[in-house]
Amino acid sequence: MSECELVCIPPEHVAAVWPRVRGLIATAMRRGDFSAFAPVEESVLQRRAMLWLAVSREYGRERPGGSGVAIKAAAVTELTRSETRNLCIIVACGGHEMHTWLELLEPIEAFAKLEGCDAMRIIGREGWARILPGYRRSRAVIMEKELN
C-alpha cells in the first residue's frame, strides 16, 4: 500500500496549486530534456492538461494554520488521439521519495481507461522503463502500456 494518496487537482483550482509544484515539473523536464517547460505550463494553466499530485500527511509536522500535507510528486497528463487510438500521455512527472508514490500510476491508468484511452504513454528518461511494470520501450524513450 502506498504511503501517499493521489489527488487530481480540479481545473478550477490548478492556478492556486501550480506555484507549489511547478518546480517539480520544471526540474523533471529539465532532466529529461525532451521538450520546453513553458508550453506544458501553459497547457496546465489553460486546462488542456491535468495536474496530479502524490500527497502524504506528515503527522507531527502540522503548524498552526498549516495542513500537514506534504507534496511528494506532481505529474501532468494529456489526453490525445493518434491516427488509430486514444492515448493518455504522462508529459512530465517529478518528485522525491519515489518509493512512496510510484504505485499511484495505477489510478491514473484506471482514469485513462474510463476516459476511453487505449494506452498510456510516458515520455521520459530511459530509466523509467526499468521500474515501471507493464511498460515497454516503444520508440526511443517513449514507453507505452496497453489498457485492455
Secondary structure, DSSP 8 states (H G I E B T S, - for coil): --SSEEEE--GGGHHHHHHHHHHHHHHHHHHH-SS-HHHHHHHHHTTSSEEEEEEEE-TT---TT---EEEEEEEEEEEEE-SS-EEEEEEEEEES-GGGTGGGHHHHHHHHHHTT-SEEEEE--THHHHHSTT-EEEETTEEEEE--
